[in-house]
Amino acid sequence: MGRQVNLYFVLPLLFLLLLSLRRGQGSNPDRPTCGRCDPQLSCNCSHAGFTCVPTVTDGALSLDLSSNNIAAVNADDLVGHRRLRALSLHGNRLAEIHPTAFDPLWSLQDLDLSDNQLTALSHRWFSKLGALQQLNLLDNPYSCLGSPPLFQRLVWLRRLRFGGPALKELTKGDLSGVTQLEELTVHANNLTRYEAGALADIWPLGRVSLSLHGPFLTNTTLASAVLGDVSYPETPLAVSDLHLTDYRSVQVLRAAAVRRIRYLTLHNVFLSDSAIVYLLEVMDGVPLTLISMDGVTLMGQGRWERANRTDHKSIDEFLVRNAVVLNVFEFVSFLQLRFLLQYPRRVSVINAKVFVTPCVTSRLLKSLQYLDLSDNLLTDLTLKETLCYGDGTLKDLRVLNISGNALKSLSTVSHLVAKLSKLTHLDVSRNGYSSMPPGCSWPSTLQFLNISGAKLTSITPCLPPTLEVLDLSNNDLKVLFLVLPSLRELHLSGNKFLRLPPGWMFPNLQTLTIQSNTLNMFGRSDLRSYGRLRSLQAGQNKFVCSCDFVDFFQSAIDGVGDVQLTDQVESYVCDSPLDLAGEPVGRVRLPVVECHRVLLVSVSCGVALSVAVLLWVLLWRLHAVWYLRMMWAWLRAKRSSRRRRRHRDGSGSEALISFDAFVSYSERDASWVENYLVPELEEPRDGDDPHRGPRPLNLCLHKRDFLPGHWIVDNIISAMERSRRTIFVLSENFVRSDWCRYELDFSHFWLFDGDAGGDATILILLEPLAKDDIPKRFCKLRKLMSSTTYLEWPQDEERSEEFWRSLRNALRGGEEEED
């Protein structure tokens, strides 16, 4: 029992191991890598020379492997690509596809296997592609679609293309499962077997394109059966690669006429005169609204008068493109189509080497509303004949396209269309206009004007003010200065504009394209003048990636603002500065210092100012300014003192002591000094012997002893030098006095200069004054007050004698005064 349990457990593991080894053997570890994927996860790996399917990011949504040399798709080449929606293997050498190669592509909607070497098709390729909507199997060498039906499980298939030069047969059931299509393309030029009804089950059926060259020539019954199965009144039918030269070949189209088709296009067709007559007769009475011939070669002379009895009143549009007339010099006028030309409302004759349409023929187009004569040989002279010299013949014409001709005069065109009172659209692009006249006459109904691809260098008021859409792309314009109040769209790509045109000239403009010019930059201020602008395309210019432009562009990408950049973001590339050249603007990251210079300078100045203020406050609190100022003043005064000393030393004289004391006091304390101090010290007291008693003291007072006209600091220093002592009369007034502070400051230096002793200063306190009342910057003086005895003026008069005696002793060097 235990062995059985072990076997049940081991066998699944062995199976998984073998499966992984098998997958490992099928994989190719040396597969190349393709890294050409854009931000939208679209990988373009075409024209890269790959010989096998390369590896790309697993998140890819689109993978283009066209035009390589891939010969096979292996089982695990596309593993991991569940999100892939489009895969193109067009134009390889693909001959082998593993049955499960496409199984991982659950989300695939578009698969292109055209132009390869697939000789057989397998229904297993498509069995897991339930989301597939478009499938292209054209131009492979398979002869049949195979069995069982290829498309049985493609319930969402809407566009199918198959066939090629080797396709020989189509049988009923080949398209089983395909119930409706928007587009069906079948290349069956060599088809030899067709079972009726093979294509009949597809309904509804949109546009059908058939290539049936061989059946039209050799098997008209087969060709008729094919046409009959795909012809419906509302289904446009295009038949390619035809040689319609006789009655028999044209009769094949009767199968479509019977089904009352309305839209018929003939591609790459050769037509004789008789074939055109037979075609008109086959379609007689059919409610055909569109006849289109693209790539038509007319082998006759235009003699179709035998069809003039046919009924084609339902014809609404007639288109001829890329026409060649073999016998152009024998070709007669279209006048023979009088019975046909009076009905169409839309006529296009494009790239048919038409150089003139006679006015007589133009007059036959009585219902014409749309006329396209682009890419022909019209000149100003022949255009006059075509438009009947501007007499307004085509009175119902609304759209006129004469682009790609040899026209040179805008004035002529404007004159010829001036009387077309219903004309709203005019395309005169890709002509030889090199200048614009000062004024032009246009119909008042003109709203759309295209003058792109010319050689205009300037714009004049010739342009009508009624325009709503104006295309001036691919000219040589540098400026546009013209008020167009009704303009909604303006196209200026491919010119030489250096800046956006002023927006105030186009108050209703909503769309502006100005790609491939020489724009350097633009910003919010430029777009602000465009009051209603919503869409802007300005890529492929020479942008200067400044801070303002980069900031504006990146905000516009993020959807900020009313104007949206509707072209590819990758088309906006820096041209300068040099270090950013070639860099997409959306990826540029400029340094903050460069982009916010004003803000940075403002902040720096603010910080510097704040630091300066804080530093000033700090220095003020530490009295550094005072120290610097006093040091400077003291140095100047000291220099003056040294000059005086050198002068005395040179003359051999000694320093002159003129005063016993220099008295420093506040002006507010002058009354005490003059009424008490000076009389007490300088005047002899009553009873003193002038011969034997102590002499009176000589005081230096700034009011009477300073020399007028001298610098105050020099006077102070000189007074201190000529005085044995310095008396400071300290009080609240003294502390607040600027002059006293000067004298106190300099005495501060003088005390500790080295020339004066520590007892050279005498402090007198007129009123109680605490040490803290002395400014902190006078640290030495504060220290002196702490260590030196000072005299206090007594409030009691009985102690005043003792005060005066102590003061005299201090001034006389400590000798006791005798009574």
C-alpha positions in Angstrom: 0.0 0.0 0.0 2.8 2.4 0.8 4.5 1.7 -2.5 1.3 2.6 -4.4 1.0 5.9 -2.6 4.6 6.7 -3.5 4.0 5.8 -7.1 0.9 8.0 -7.2 3.0 10.8 -5.8 6.1 10.3 -8.0 4.4 9.8 -11.4 2.9 13.3 -11.7 6.3 14.8 -10.8 8.0 12.8 -13.5 5.4 13.9 -16.0 6.0 17.6 -15.2 9.7 17.1 -15.4 9.5 15.5 -18.8 7.2 18.2 -20.0 9.6 20.9 -18.8 12.6 19.1 -20.5 10.6 18.9 -23.7 9.9 22.6 -23.6 13.5 23.3 -22.8 14.7 21.4 -25.8 12.3 23.4 -28.0 13.5 26.7 -26.8 16.4 28.6 -28.2 18.6 30.2 -25.4 20.5 32.2 -28.1 17.4 34.0 -29.4 18.3 37.7 -30.2 16.7 40.5 -28.4 14.8 43.5 -29.8 14.7 46.5 -27.6 13.0 49.0 -29.9 9.8 49.5 -27.9 8.3 52.9 -27.2 6.6 54.0 -24.0 3.2 52.8 -25.4 4.7 49.3 -25.5 4.7 49.2 -29.3 7.8 47.3 -30.5 9.0 48.0 -34.0 11.4 45.2 -34.9 11.0 45.4 -38.7 13.9 45.5 -41.2 16.3 44.2 -38.6 17.6 41.0 -40.2 16.2 38.6 -37.6 16.2 35.0 -38.6 14.0 33.9 -35.7 11.5 35.5 -33.5 13.4 37.8 -31.1 12.6 38.3 -27.4 10.9 41.5 -26.4 9.3 42.8 -23.2 6.5 40.6 -21.9 4.2 43.6 -21.6 4.3 44.5 -25.3 1.0 45.4 -26.9 2.2 45.6 -30.5 5.0 43.7 -32.2 6.1 44.4 -35.8 8.5 41.7 -37.2 7.8 42.5 -40.9 10.6 42.4 -43.5 13.0 40.1 -41.7 14.3 36.6 -42.6 12.3 34.6 -40.1 11.6 31.1 -41.5 9.8 29.5 -38.5 7.7 30.3 -35.4 8.4 27.8 -32.7 6.1 26.6 -29.9 7.6 28.9 -27.2 8.6 31.9 -29.3 5.6 33.9 -28.1 5.1 32.5 -24.6 4.4 35.3 -22.1 2.8 37.6 -24.6 -0.8 37.4 -23.3 -1.3 41.1 -23.6 -0.2 41.3 -27.3 -2.9 42.8 -29.5 -1.1 43.2 -32.9 1.5 40.9 -34.5 2.9 41.4 -38.0 5.1 38.8 -39.7 4.6 40.3 -43.1 7.4 39.9 -45.7 9.5 37.2 -44.1 10.5 33.7 -45.3 8.0 32.0 -43.0 7.4 28.4 -44.1 6.6 26.7 -40.8 4.5 27.6 -37.8 4.2 25.3 -34.8 0.5 24.3 -34.2 0.5 25.9 -30.7 2.7 28.9 -31.5 -0.1 31.4 -31.3 -1.9 29.7 -28.3 -0.5 32.2 -25.7 -1.9 35.2 -27.6 -5.3 35.3 -26.0 -5.7 39.0 -26.5 -4.5 39.1 -30.1 -6.7 41.2 -32.4 -4.6 41.8 -35.5 -2.4 39.0 -37.2 -0.5 39.6 -40.4 1.1 36.6 -42.1 1.1 38.0 -45.6 3.9 37.7 -48.2 5.5 34.6 -46.8 6.2 30.9 -47.9 3.3 29.2 -46.2 2.3 26.3 -48.5 -0.5 25.0 -46.2 -2.7 26.6 -43.6 -3.6 24.9 -40.3 -6.7 25.6 -38.3 -4.7 24.9 -35.1 -2.9 28.2 -35.5 -6.1 30.1 -34.9 -8.0 27.8 -32.4 -7.1 29.8 -29.4 -7.3 33.3 -31.0 -10.8 34.0 -29.9 -10.3 37.8 -29.8 -8.9 38.0 -33.4 -10.5 40.7 -35.5 -8.1 41.1 -38.4 -6.3 38.4 -40.3 -4.1 38.8 -43.4 -3.1 35.6 -45.3 -2.4 37.2 -48.7 0.4 36.3 -51.1 1.4 32.9 -49.7 1.9 29.8 -52.0 -1.1 27.8 -50.6 -3.5 26.4 -53.2 -6.5 26.0 -51.0 -7.7 27.0 -47.5 -7.7 23.4 -46.3 -9.9 21.3 -44.1 -11.3 21.5 -41.4 -12.3 25.2 -41.8 -9.6 27.6 -40.7 -11.9 30.3 -39.3 -14.4 28.2 -37.4 -13.6 29.7 -34.0 -12.9 33.3 -35.0 -16.3 34.6 -34.0 -15.0 38.2 -33.7 -13.3 38.2 -37.1 -14.2 41.4 -39.0 -11.4 41.9 -41.6 -10.2 38.9 -43.6 -7.7 38.9 -46.5 -6.6 35.7 -48.2 -5.4 34.3 -51.5 -2.4 34.7 -53.8 -1.0 33.6 -57.1 -1.2 29.9 -56.1 -4.8 29.8 -54.9 -6.7 27.4 -57.2 -9.9 26.5 -55.4 -12.5 27.7 -53.0 -15.0 25.2 -51.8 -18.2 25.5 -49.8 -17.4 25.4 -46.2 -14.0 27.0 -46.5 -15.3 30.1 -44.7 -17.5 28.2 -42.3 -17.9 30.2 -39.0 -17.4 33.6 -40.7 -20.8 35.1 -40.4 -20.1 38.8 -40.9 -17.2 40.9 -42.1 -16.5 44.6 -42.5 -13.9 43.9 -45.2 -13.2 40.9 -47.4 -10.2 40.8 -49.8 -9.7 37.8 -52.0 -6.7 37.5 -54.5 -7.7 34.8 -56.9 -6.2 35.7 -60.2 -5.5 32.0 -61.0 -8.6 30.5 -59.5 -9.8 27.4 -61.4 -12.4 25.9 -59.1 -15.1 27.6 -57.2 -18.1 26.0 -55.6 -21.2 28.3 -55.8 -22.0 29.6 -52.4 -18.5 29.4 -51.0 -18.7 33.1 -50.1 -22.4 33.5 -49.9 -22.9 32.8 -46.2 -21.1 36.0 -45.1 -23.6 38.5 -44.1 -23.6 41.4 -43.4 -20.7 42.0 -45.6 -18.9 45.3 -45.9 -16.4 46.3 -48.5 -15.3 43.5 -50.9 -12.1 43.5 -53.0 -11.6 40.8 -55.6 -8.7 40.1 -57.9 -10.0 37.9 -60.7 -7.8 38.4 -63.7 -7.7 34.8 -65.0 -11.4 34.0 -64.5 -12.5 37.2 -66.3 -10.4 36.1 -69.3 -10.9 32.3 -69.3 -13.7 31.3 -67.1 -16.5 33.9 -67.0 -18.9 31.5 -65.4 -16.6 31.1 -62.4 -16.1 34.8 -62.2 -19.8 35.4 -62.4 -20.4 33.0 -59.5 -17.9 34.7 -57.3 -19.3 38.1 -58.0 -22.9 36.9 -57.5 -22.0 35.6 -54.0 -20.5 38.8 -52.7 -22.7 41.5 -54.4 -25.2 43.3 -52.3 -26.8 46.8 -52.8 -25.0 48.3 -49.8 -21.7 46.5 -50.2 -19.0 48.5 -52.1 -17.5 46.2 -54.7 -13.9 46.6 -56.0 -12.6 44.4 -58.8 -8.9 44.4 -59.7 -6.5 43.3 -62.5 -9.0 43.3 -65.4 -8.7 43.4 -69.1 -12.1 44.5 -70.4 -11.8 44.6 -74.1 -14.9 42.8 -75.5 -18.5 42.0 -74.8 -17.8 38.6 -73.2 -15.4 39.9 -70.5 -17.8 42.7 -69.5 -20.8 40.4 -69.2 -19.3 39.0 -66.0 -20.3 42.2 -64.3 -23.9 41.5 -65.0 -23.9 39.2 -62.0 -23.3 42.2 -59.8 -25.7 44.4 -61.8 -28.5 41.9 -61.1 -27.9 42.3 -57.4 -28.5 46.0 -57.8 -25.0 47.2 -56.5 -24.5 50.8 -55.8 -20.8 51.2 -55.5 -18.4 49.8 -58.2 -14.6 50.3 -58.3 -12.3 49.0 -61.0 -8.6 48.8 -60.0 -5.8 48.3 -62.5 -8.0 47.9 -65.4 -7.6 48.2 -69.2 -10.6 49.5 -71.1 -11.4 49.7 -74.7 -14.0 52.0 -76.2 -16.4 49.1 -76.8 -15.9 47.8 -73.3 -16.9 51.1 -71.8 -20.1 51.1 -73.9 -20.9 47.5 -72.9 -20.2 48.4 -69.2 -22.7 51.3 -69.4 -25.2 49.1 -71.1 -24.8 46.4 -68.5 -25.3 48.9 -65.7 -28.3 50.5 -67.5 -31.0 51.2 -64.9 -28.9 49.9 -62.0 -29.1 52.3 -59.1 -25.3 52.8 -59.3 -24.3 55.9 -57.3 -20.5 55.5 -57.5 -18.2 54.6 -60.4 -14.6 54.6 -59.6 -11.6 53.7 -61.7 -8.1 53.6 -60.1 -5.2 52.8 -62.4 -7.2 52.8 -65.6 -5.7 52.6 -69.1 -7.9 53.8 -71.9 -7.0 52.1 -75.1 -9.6 53.8 -77.4 -10.4 57.2 -78.6 -13.3 58.1 -76.3 -16.1 57.2 -78.8 -18.9 56.1 -76.4 -21.9 57.7 -78.1 -23.6 54.3 -78.6 -24.4 54.3 -74.9 -26.3 57.6 -74.9 -29.6 55.9 -74.5 -28.7 54.2 -71.2 -30.2 55.4 -67.9 -27.7 56.5 -65.2 -29.7 59.1 -63.4 -28.6 57.6 -60.0 -24.9 58.3 -60.6 -23.8 60.6 -57.8 -20.0 60.3 -57.9 -17.5 59.6 -60.7 -13.8 59.1 -59.9 -10.9 58.5 -62.2 -7.4 58.2 -60.6 -4.0 57.5 -62.2 -5.5 57.4 -65.7 -3.4 56.8 -68.9 -4.8 57.5 -72.4 -2.7 55.6 -74.9 -3.9 57.6 -78.0 -4.1 60.9 -76.3 -3.8 62.9 -79.5 -6.8 61.0 -81.0 -8.9 61.1 -77.9 -12.1 63.0 -78.5 -14.0 65.4 -76.2 -16.2 64.2 -73.3 -19.1 65.9 -75.0 -20.3 62.4 -76.1 -20.9 61.7 -72.4 -23.5 64.5 -72.2 -26.1 62.0 -71.1 -23.9 61.0 -68.1 -22.2 64.2 -67.0 -25.4 66.0 -66.1 -26.1 63.8 -63.1 -22.9 63.4 -60.9 -22.6 65.8 -57.9 -19.0 64.7 -57.3 -16.4 64.4 -60.0 -12.7 63.6 -59.4 -10.1 63.3 -62.1 -6.8 62.8 -60.3 -3.4 62.3 -61.8 -4.7 61.9 -65.3 -2.5 64.4 -67.1 -5.5 66.6 -67.7 -4.3 70.0 -69.0 -7.7 71.5 -69.9 -11.4 70.8 -69.7 -13.3 72.8 -72.3 -15.8 75.2 -71.0 -18.5 73.5 -73.1 -17.8 70.3 -71.1 -17.8 72.1 -67.8 -21.2 73.5 -68.6 -22.5 69.9 -68.8 -21.8 69.4 -65.1 -25.1 71.0 -64.0 -25.3 69.1 -60.7 -21.7 69.4 -59.7 -20.9 70.2 -56.1 -17.5 68.6 -55.7 -14.7 68.9 -58.3 -11.2 67.4 -57.8 -8.7 68.0 -60.6 -5.6 67.6 -58.4 -2.2 66.4 -59.7 -2.8 67.3 -63.3 -1.3 69.7 -65.8 -3.6 72.7 -65.4 -2.0 76.2 -65.9 -3.5 79.6 -65.2 -4.5 79.9 -68.8 -6.2 76.5 -69.1 -7.8 76.9 -65.7 -9.6 80.0 -67.1 -11.1 77.8 -69.9 -12.0 75.0 -67.4 -13.8 77.5 -65.1 -15.4 79.3 -68.0 -13.4 82.5 -67.3 -15.1 83.1 -64.0 -18.6 83.5 -65.2 -20.0 81.4 -62.4 -21.0 78.4 -64.6 -20.6 75.9 -61.8 -23.1 77.7 -59.6 -23.7 74.8 -57.2 -19.9 74.0 -56.6 -19.0 73.8 -53.0 -15.6 72.1 -53.0 -12.9 72.7 -55.6 -9.5 71.0 -55.5 -6.9 72.0 -58.0 -3.8 71.2 -56.0 -0.7 69.8 -57.5 -1.0 71.6 -60.9 1.2 74.3 -62.5 -0.7 77.4 -61.3 1.2 80.5 -60.4 -1.2 83.3 -59.8 -3.4 83.5 -56.7 -5.0 86.6 -58.2 -6.2 84.6 -61.2 -7.7 81.8 -59.0 -9.5 84.3 -56.8 -11.0 86.0 -59.8 -12.2 82.7 -61.4 -14.0 81.5 -58.2 -15.3 84.9 -57.1 -18.8 84.2 -58.6 -19.1 80.7 -57.2 -21.6 81.8 -54.6 -21.7 78.4 -52.8 -18.0 77.6 -52.7 -16.9 76.8 -49.1 -13.7 74.7 -49.7 -10.8 75.6 -52.0 -7.5 73.6 -52.2 -4.8 75.3 -54.3 -1.9 73.6 -52.5 1.3 72.3 -54.2 1.3 74.9 -56.9 3.9 77.5 -57.8 2.7 80.5 -55.9 5.7 82.6 -54.9 3.9 85.8 -53.9 0.4 87.0 -52.8 -1.3 90.0 -54.3 -2.3 92.9 -52.0 -5.9 92.2 -52.5 -8.1 89.4 -53.9 -11.8 88.9 -54.6 -13.2 85.7 -53.0 -16.7 84.4 -52.6 -18.2 85.4 -49.3 -19.0 81.8 -48.5 -15.3 80.6 -48.5 -14.4 78.9 -45.2 -11.6 76.5 -46.0 -8.5 77.5 -47.9 -5.4 75.4 -48.5 -2.3 77.1 -49.9 0.3 74.7 -48.5 3.3 73.4 -50.4 3.8 76.6 -52.3 6.7 79.1 -52.2 5.0 82.0 -50.3 7.3 84.3 -48.3 4.8 86.7 -47.0 1.0 87.0 -46.3 -1.1 90.0 -47.4 -4.8 90.9 -46.9 -5.5 88.9 -50.0 -6.7 86.1 -47.6 -10.5 86.4 -47.1 -11.6 87.3 -43.5 -14.4 84.6 -43.6 -11.9 81.7 -43.4 -12.5 79.1 -40.7 -9.7 76.8 -41.7 -6.4 78.0 -43.2 -3.5 75.8 -44.3 -0.2 77.5 -45.1 2.1 74.6 -44.3 5.3 74.0 -46.2 6.0 77.5 -47.4 8.7 80.0 -46.6 6.8 82.2 -44.1 8.5 83.8 -41.2 5.7 86.0 -39.8 1.9 86.0 -40.1 0.3 89.3 -39.2 -3.3 89.3 -40.4 -6.5 89.5 -38.4 -8.8 86.5 -39.2 -11.7 86.7 -36.7 -13.5 83.5 -37.8 -10.5 81.3 -38.0 -10.8 78.0 -36.0 -7.9 76.0 -37.5 -4.5 77.3 -38.6 -1.8 75.0 -40.0 1.7 76.5 -40.3 4.0 73.5 -40.3 7.1 73.4 -42.4 7.8 77.2 -42.4 10.4 79.4 -40.8 8.5 80.9 -37.8 10.7 81.9 -34.9 7.7 82.4 -32.6 4.0 81.8 -32.4 1.9 84.3 -34.3 0.1 86.9 -32.0 -3.0 85.2 -30.7 -5.1 88.3 -30.5 -5.4 88.2 -34.3 -7.3 84.9 -34.1 -9.9 85.2 -31.3 -11.7 82.0 -32.2 -8.7 79.8 -33.0 -9.0 76.3 -31.5 -6.4 74.3 -33.4 -2.8 75.4 -34.3 -0.2 73.2 -36.0 3.3 74.8 -36.3 5.6 71.7 -36.5 9.0 71.7 -38.3 9.7 75.4 -38.0 12.5 77.2 -36.2 10.6 77.9 -32.9 13.0 78.3 -30.0 10.4 78.1 -27.3 6.9 79.1 -26.2 5.1 79.3 -22.9 2.0 80.2 -21.0 2.3 83.9 -21.8 2.4 83.1 -25.5 -0.7 80.9 -25.4 -2.6 83.2 -23.1 -3.4 85.5 -26.0 -5.2 82.6 -27.7 -8.5 82.8 -25.9 -10.0 79.6 -27.3 -7.0 77.5 -28.3 -7.4 73.9 -27.3 -5.1 71.8 -29.5 -1.5 72.7 -30.3 1.0 70.7 -32.4 4.5 72.2 -32.3 7.0 69.3 -32.4 10.1 69.0 -34.5 11.3 72.5 -33.8 14.7 73.8 -32.5 13.8 74.2 -28.9 16.0 76.0 -26.4 15.4 74.0 -23.2 15.2 76.8 -20.8 13.7 76.4 -17.3 10.4 78.2 -18.3 9.9 76.1 -21.5 10.7 72.8 -19.8 8.4 73.6 -16.9 5.6 74.6 -19.3 6.0 71.6 -21.6 6.1 69.1 -18.8 3.0 70.6 -17.1 1.2 70.6 -20.5 2.0 66.8 -20.9 0.4 66.3 -17.5 -2.7 68.0 -18.7 -2.3 71.2 -16.8 -3.9 74.2 -18.5 -6.5 74.5 -21.3 -4.2 73.9 -24.3 -3.3 70.2 -25.1 -0.3 69.1 -27.0 -1.9 66.7 -29.4 1.2 65.5 -31.4 3.8 62.9 -30.3 5.6 63.9 -27.1 8.8 62.4 -28.6 8.8 65.0 -31.3 9.7 67.7 -28.8 13.5 67.5 -28.7 16.1 70.0 -27.2 18.3 71.7 -29.7 20.2 73.7 -27.1 22.0 74.0 -24.7 24.7 71.8 -26.1 24.7 69.3 -23.2 20.9 68.7 -23.8 20.9 68.5 -27.6 18.9 65.6 -28.8 17.2 65.0 -25.4 13.4 64.8 -25.4 12.0 67.8 -23.5 9.8 65.6 -21.5 12.8 63.8 -19.9 14.9 66.9 -19.1 15.6 67.6 -15.5 17.2 71.0 -15.0 19.0 71.9 -11.7 17.0 73.9 -9.2 19.8 76.5 -8.9 19.4 77.3 -12.6 15.6 77.2 -12.8 14.8 79.2 -9.7 17.6 81.7 -9.7 15.4 84.7 -8.7 13.9 82.7 -5.9 17.3 81.4 -4.9 18.8 84.9 -4.9 15.8 86.2 -3.0 16.1 83.4 -0.4 19.9 83.8 -0.2 19.6 87.6 0.2 16.9 87.0 2.9 19.1 84.5 4.7 22.1 86.7 4.3 20.1 89.7 5.7 18.8 87.6 8.5 22.3 86.4 9.3 23.6 89.9 9.1 20.9 91.1 11.4 21.5 88.3 13.9 25.2 88.9 13.7 24.7 92.6 14.2 22.5 91.9 17.2 25.1 89.4 18.6 27.9 91.9 18.1 25.8 94.6 19.7 25.0 92.4 22.6 28.7 91.6 22.9 29.7 95.3 22.4 32.0 94.3 19.5 31.1 97.4 17.5 32.0 99.6 20.5 35.3 97.8 20.9 36.2 98.2 17.3 35.1 101.8 17.2 37.0 102.6 20.4 40.1 100.7 19.3 40.2 102.6 16.0 39.7 105.9 17.8 42.3 105.0 20.4 44.8 103.9 17.7 44.4 107.2 16.0 44.7 109.1 19.2 47.7 107.0 20.3 49.4 107.7 17.0 49.0 111.4 17.6 50.3 111.0 21.2 53.4 109.1 19.9 54.1 111.9 17.4 54.0 114.4 20.2 56.4 112.2 22.3 58.8 111.8 19.4 58.7 115.6 19.0 59.5 116.0 22.7 62.2 113.4 22.6 63.7 115.1 19.5 63.7 118.5 21.3 65.0 117.0 24.6 62.0 118.3 26.6 60.0 116.3 29.1 56.3 115.7 29.2 54.5 118.7 30.6 52.2 118.0 33.5 49.8 120.9 33.6 47.0 119.7 35.8 46.6 117.7 39.0 43.5 116.0 37.7 41.3 115.8 34.6 37.7 115.8 35.6 35.2 113.9 33.6 31.6 114.6 34.4 28.2 114.9 32.8 26.8 118.3 31.8 23.9 117.6 34.1 26.3 117.3 37.0 28.2 120.5 36.1 26.5 122.4 38.9 28.1 120.1 41.5 31.4 120.3 39.8 31.4 124.1 39.5 29.8 124.8 42.9 31.5 122.1 45.1 34.4 120.4 43.5 36.2 123.3 41.8 35.9 125.8 44.7 36.9 123.1 47.2 40.0 122.0 45.3 41.2 125.0 43.4 40.5 127.9 45.8 42.4 128.4 49.1 40.3 127.7 52.2 39.9 130.4 54.8 42.7 130.2 57.4 45.2 128.5 55.2 48.8 129.9 55.1 49.6 130.4 51.5 53.3 130.0 52.2 53.3 127.1 54.6 49.9 125.3 53.8 49.3 123.0 50.8 48.8 124.7 47.5 45.4 124.6 45.8 45.0 121.9 43.1 44.8 122.7 39.4 41.9 120.8 37.6 41.4 120.3 33.9 37.8 120.9 32.8 36.7 120.4 29.3 34.6 123.6 29.2 37.6 125.9 30.0 40.7 123.9 29.2 40.1 122.1 25.9 41.7 123.8 22.9 39.0 124.9 20.4 39.3 123.6 16.8 41.0 120.4 17.9 39.6 116.9 17.5 37.7 116.0 20.7 39.6 112.7 21.1 42.9 114.5 20.8 41.7 117.0 23.5 40.7 114.1 25.8 44.0 112.2 25.3 46.0 115.3 25.7 44.2 116.3 28.9 44.8 112.8 30.3 48.5 112.9 29.4 48.9 116.4 31.0 47.0 115.3 34.2 48.4 113.3 37.1 45.0 111.9 37.9 41.6 111.4 36.3 38.5 112.1 38.3 35.3 110.5 37.2 32.2 111.9 38.7 29.9 108.9 38.4 26.2 109.2 38.3 23.2 108.1 36.3 23.7 111.2 34.2 27.3 110.2 33.6 26.5 106.7 32.3 24.0 108.2 29.8 26.3 111.0 28.6 28.0 110.4 25.2 30.9 112.7 26.1 31.5 111.1 29.4 31.4 107.7 27.8 34.1 108.8 25.4 36.2 110.0 28.3 35.4 106.9 30.3 36.3 104.8 27.2 39.6 106.4 26.7 40.5 106.3 30.4 39.7 102.6 30.2 42.4 102.3 27.6 44.6 104.7 29.3 44.5 102.8 32.6 45.7 99.6 31.0 48.0 101.0 28.3 51.1 100.6 30.5 52.1 104.2 30.9 49.6 105.0 33.7 49.5 103.4 37.1 46.5 101.6 38.5 45.9 104.6 40.9 45.7 107.2 38.1 41.9 107.1 38.3 39.7 108.4 41.1 36.1 107.5 41.1 33.5 109.7 42.8 29.9 108.5 43.2 27.5 111.4 43.4 24.7 109.0 44.1 24.4 105.3 44.8 25.4 103.5 41.7 25.7 99.7 41.5 28.4 98.0 39.6 25.7 96.6 37.2 24.8 100.1 36.2 28.2 100.4 34.5 28.0 99.2 30.9 29.3 95.6 30.6 31.7 96.6 27.9 33.8 98.5 30.5 34.8 95.1 32.0 38.1 96.5 33.3 36.4 99.4 34.9 33.8 97.2 36.5 36.6 95.1 37.8 38.3 98.2 39.1 35.2 99.2 41.0 35.2 95.8 42.5 38.8 96.0 43.6 39.4 99.8 44.2 37.9 102.0 46.9 35.9 104.8 45.5 34.6 107.9 47.1 30.9 108.4 47.7 29.5 111.9 48.0 27.9 112.0 51.4 24.3 112.9 51.7 25.0 114.1 55.3 26.8 117.5 55.3 28.6 116.7 58.5 30.7 114.1 56.6 31.5 116.3 53.7 34.8 117.4 55.3 36.0 113.9 55.5 35.1 113.4 51.8 37.1 116.4 50.7 40.1 115.4 52.8 40.1 111.9 51.3 39.9 113.4 47.8 42.8 115.8 48.4 44.9 113.0 49.8 44.2 110.9 46.7 45.1 113.7 44.4 48.3 114.6 46.3 49.6 111.1 46.3 48.4 110.1 49.8 49.8 112.9 52.0 47.5 113.9 54.9 46.3 117.4 54.7 47.3 119.6 57.7 44.7 121.6 59.4 
